[in-house]
Amino acid sequence: MGIKGKNDKMVVLACEDCKERNYTTTKNKKTNKERMELKKYCPKCKKHTVHKETK
């Protein structure tokens, strides 16, 4: 997957419970300065958990 615009950056989302890095996505760093939080399915925990953006 390519990066859409010059301001979009790839970010990695990690499960808050088990700390496993499961997802990658893009975000516009000019409009969204704070860290991303999404509720996604974690295959290791086998349930929906909050995934936070990591460094």
Protein Blocks (a to p, Z undefined) as FASTA:
>chain_A
ZZfblmbccdddddfklopafbdcdddfklmmbccddddddfklopacdddddZZ
